[in-house]
Amino acid sequence: MSNDSTNEFDVIIVGGGIVGAFHAWFALQRGLKTLLIERNLTPRDASVRNFGTLVPSAMTAGAWQKRGVESLDVYRELSRETGFPLNTRGTIYLALTPTEREVQEEFSRVGPAHGYQSNLIEPAEAAKLNPAIDAENILCGLYFPDDLRIESRGFMQFLLPWMQRERGLHLRVGTVAIRAEARQDGCVISTSSGETFSAPHAVVCSGADFRTLFPDVFAASGLRKCMLHMARTEPLPAILPTTLASGLSMRWYSSFQICESWKKLMAEPTHPDVERHGIHILLVQDADGSVIVGDSHAYSTGDFEERYQSEVEALILQEAQKFVRFPHWRIAERWLGVYPLHPDRALFEDVVGDRIHIVTGSAGKGMTCSPALGRETIERIFKAH
């Protein structure tokens, strides 16, 4: 916590998840006196309840794919500066059906024109890269060697204190911003600890919290929430150096829509319960040997009944076991994640009184694209004023 006696800043960031953290990072890069307010002692929500995948391969062609690529450069730079490790082994999407293979073959041809770099690989090569792959059950793989991954829990616990210690970030953790007021010459943020802070601008990156600040804005926004099931196995041998994604992921990720054959893939039937629960498969292995496996998707405009469903987990594991073989599938940890999204907009942004800038609703793209989003917002604010 800062010992600075003044409560005046150049910019205040509300929310210390991945979106808020990178807004703070680029504010600091511009030499701005920056305060970040985080309600928890460390971020606990969507920024740590994910796979840590940094995947331009999954981003919509155009601006979002470009943001993903630009963000990877930031992650690499940050890893060099801080020493926090990055997994640089890439992502492999596995085809289990002829139509999935058709999409992969087409993507390998048309992807480069859209900025995607990938290699079509045979089952034996995929299994050589990841010993857990059951090569007999896959038809081919599409390998994106430039995708990255970071262990998100450790990264988020590390990043804000490092920015405070090494870059001069003013940090208030365990503190809720309970009121934000825009005024003619700036804005004022009041906190649960009784402090009041002022700055010419504030950026609110409050994730799926639609009730603490500006509930009227969020109520009228059309934003909703997505809840997903994830699990972590007990430690396994080192068998998944890359991120693995299934053919279901190719149906899910909008990058593959550049392929004409994607429409055919979407018409191909899947298990009705898999479709009903919005399941696609990602697998990543952490340094301790545990494998994170997921996930599912359910939507609501209100609150969820946050109940982990064993039947959803069983479907996820059933799909994963179609293409990987583990020595065991003992689950050590289970959790639910929630992130905000908008049905029509790839990102929700709003401005209150020309001074308070709301940025949320990136619909699961936060880990991959937050560096680019943070840079864009900070540059836009401080070039315009």
N, C-alpha and C positions, 0 to 999 in steps of 0.2 A: 504494500500500500504506500502511495506517495506521501512524503513528508512535506510537500510543497504547501505553503501557507495560503496561496491564492486559490480561489475557486473559479477563475476565469481561464478559458481555453480557446484555442482556434477552432477545434471541432470536438464534439462529443459523440461517441459511438455507444449505442445501447444494444447490448447483446454480444456475448463473447464466443459464440459458436464460430464455425468456419467462415461464414459470410461477414460477420462483424469483425473477426480477427483480421481478415485481409483488407477490409476498409481501414482499419487502424494501421495496418502495415504500410499501406500506400500514403496515408496521411503523414506518417512518420518519415517516409521517404521524401516527402516534399518539405520536410523541416517544420511541420505544423505541431504545435503543442496539443497533444491528443490525450483525451480521457476516454477510457473504456469502462463501462459499467456492466457487470455480469451478476445475475441474480444468484447463481450457485458459486461454490468455492472453486469448482472447475466446471466447464461445460458438461452437461449430462444428457442432452437431448439428441436430436438427429445427427449432430456432428460427431458423436461417438458411438451411435447405434447403427453402424453401417459397415461396409466391407473395406473402406479405405481405398477403393479403386479410383484411379485418375485416368479416365477413359475417353479421350476424344473419339475413339472408335464407336462409341455409343451415342454421340451427340448429333443432333440434326444437322444435315449439310448446310453450309453457309455460315452465318454469324456464330452459331453455337459451337460448331466444330472448330472454327477459328479461335474462339475464346478458350476452348479446351487445349488446343495446341499452345497458345500463348501462356496459359496457366501452367502447363508442364515446365516451361522455361523458368517460371517463378519458383516452382517447387524445387527444381534442380539448383537454382541459385541459393535458395534458403537452406537446402540440405548441405551445400558446400560451406555456407557461412556458419551453420549451427552444428554440423556433424550428425544431425538426425538422419537415420538411414532411410533410403528409398529402395523399394524393390523395382529393379529396372528390367525384369524378365518379360514384360508384356502380357498380352491377353490372347487366349485361344478360344474361339467359338467352335464348338463341335457339331457336325452334321450327323444326325442319326437317320434321316429319311432322304429319299431321292430329291424331294422338293427343297429340303434344306441345303443339300449339296448344290442344287441348281442355283439357289440364291448366292451361295458362297462363290461359285464359279463366276457368276455375273458380277458380283461385287468386286472380285479381284480384277476384273477387266475395266469396270466403269469407275471404281473408287478413286484412282489417282487423279482423275480430272476434277474431283471434288475435294482434293487434299488429303484423302485417306491413303495411308501406306500399309499394305497388307500382303501376306504371302499365303497362297493356297498350299497346304501341306498334306501329305498322305498320313494314314493312321499310324504307321510305324514311326514316322518322324514326330508326330504328336506325342506318342507314348515315350519316345526317347527324351523329349523335353519334360514330360510329366509321367513318372513311372506308375502313378495310380491309374492312368487311363486304360480302359479296357479296349484295346485296338480292334478286337474282333467285332465290337458292337457299334463302331463309328465308321462313317463312309469317307470323311475327310475333315480337315480343320482349316479355319481361316485365322491366321496368326498376325497380330498387330504388335510388332516388336517394340514400338515406341511408347505404348501405354505404360503407366507407372502404377505403383501402389504404395500406400503409407499405412502404418498401423495407427488408425485414427485415434484410439483412446490415448495411447502414449503421446501422440503428437499434440493433441489438444491439451493435455495436462502440461506439456512442455512449453508450448508456443507462447502463451501470454506471459508467464513469468520471465521467459527469455527476452521477450520484447520489452518488458519493464526493466530488466536488469541491464540489457545491452543496448537498447535503442531509446530509452527514456520515456516509454509509455507510462502514463499515469493510470493506475489500475485500481478499481474498486470492485472487489469480489464479495460474494455473499450479500449483495446490495441490490435491491429492486428499485428501478426507476418507476416511481408511482405517478408522476405527472410530467408532462412536457408541454410547454407553452411557447408558441411562436409570437415574437414581438417585432416591432418595426425594424429594430437594429440587431436582432439576434433571437436567441431562444434561451429558455431557462428550464433546467431539468431538476426536479425535486426527487429525493430518494427516501427509501424506507428508514434510513439511518438518521434522517432529519437534516441532511446536507442539501444545499442548493448550489448548482453549478450553472454557469452561463458560457455561451459561445456564439459566434456568428451563425454557426450551422450545427445541426445534429443529424446523425444517421441512425435510424431505428431498424435494427436487424433482429427482430424478436421472434423469428421462426413461426411456430404454430401457436404462439400465445396471442390470441386475438382479443383479449379482455382487459389487460392491464393498461395499455396505452391505446388511445384512439379506437375504442370498441365500436363507435359509430361508423368510422371509416371502414373497418374490417367487416362489419355487419352488412354494409352496402356493397362490398367489393366483389362478391361472388366466389371468394376463396373457400376452399374446402380442405379437408385433411385426408391423408392416406396413411393407413396403419399396415405394418408388415411384420411377419414372423421371421425370426432369425435364431440360429442356434450355433453353439460351439462344441466341437468334440473334445474328448480328452486327448492329450498329446499323441501324435503319430510320428512315424519316421518321416524324414524329409522327402516327400513324394509329390509335392505340388509347387514347383518353383514359380510357375506362371499363375496368373488368374485364369480360371476356367469358366466358360459360359456355355450354356446349352443352346440347342436350336430354338427352344422356347424363348430365349433371350433375343434371338434375331426377330421374332415376332414382336417383341416388346420394345426394342430400341429403334428409335426413329431413323437412325443413320441408314438402316437397311431399306428404307423406303425409296432410295434412289434406284433400286432394282425393279424392273418390270415384273420379275418373277416373285417379288415380295407379295403382290396381290394374290398370286396363286398359293403362296405359303399361308397367308391369312385365311384362305378358304379351306385349307387342309384341316380336317377335324383333329382335335386333341381330346384327351380325357375330359368329360364334362365337368368333373369336380376340379380339375386343374384349371380349366378356363374360368369356372365360377369364382375361385379364390385368387385369380390373377397370379398364378404361380409361374415363375421362371427360375432357372437355376444358375447361381453363382457360387463358386468355391474358391476360397483363398486360404493359404496356410501362413500362420504367424511364426515368429522366430522360436516360440516355445513348442512348436510342433502341432498345436491345436489348429483345427480347420473350422473356419466359419462357413456355414451353409445356409442358404435361403434362396428366395424369399417369396412372400405372398403380398397381395395388395387388396385392401378393402377401403372404401371411401365413405366419408360422412361430412355433412355441413355442421354437425354439432360434436358432442363428445362421444367417444367410443366406450363400450364396455371392455376395458382393458383386461381381457381374459385370454391367456395363451391357450390355443386350441390344439390338442394332441392330434386330431384328425388332419389338420393342416400340416403339421410337422410330418406326419406319416406320408402324406402326398409328396412333400418336398423331398424327403429321403428316398422315396420310391423312384422319383424322377432322376435324382442324382445317381442312384445305384444302377441306372441304365448304362452309364458310360464310365464310371470309376469303380475301382475295387479297393476298399480299405481293409487293413487288418482287423479293424473293429469300427463300430458306429456308436460307441458309447458317448452320450451327450453329457457334457459337464455344465453347460449353461444355456439358458433360454432367455430371450427377451423380445419385447415389442418395440418397434420404432414408429415414430409419427413425424411426417413432414407435410408442409403446406403446399398446395398447388392450386392453380386456377384452371377452370375448364376450357378457357379460350386463349389465355395469355401464357406464354412460356416463362414469364417473370412478372411479379406484381410490384409496381413502383408507384408511389404517390408522393406529393409534396404538400405539406401543411404550412400555410402562411409564408411560402417561399423560403422557409428556414429549416424545416424539419422534413427529412427525406426518408421515406419508408421503402425498404428493399427486402422483399421476402418472396415466397412462393416460387422458388426455382425448380420445384418438382423433381427432387432427387438429383439435380445437377450440381448441387452445392459443392461437394468435394472436388469435382473436376473443374468447375468454372469460377469458383469464388475469387481466385486471384485476379482474373480478368475483369470480373464484375466490380470488385473493389477499386481497381485502378480506374475503370470507366467512370464510376460515380464520383470519386474524389476529383478527377480531372474535370468533370463536367461542372461540379459545384464551384471549384476554385478558379476555373477559367471564366465562368459566367459572372463572378462577383469580384 
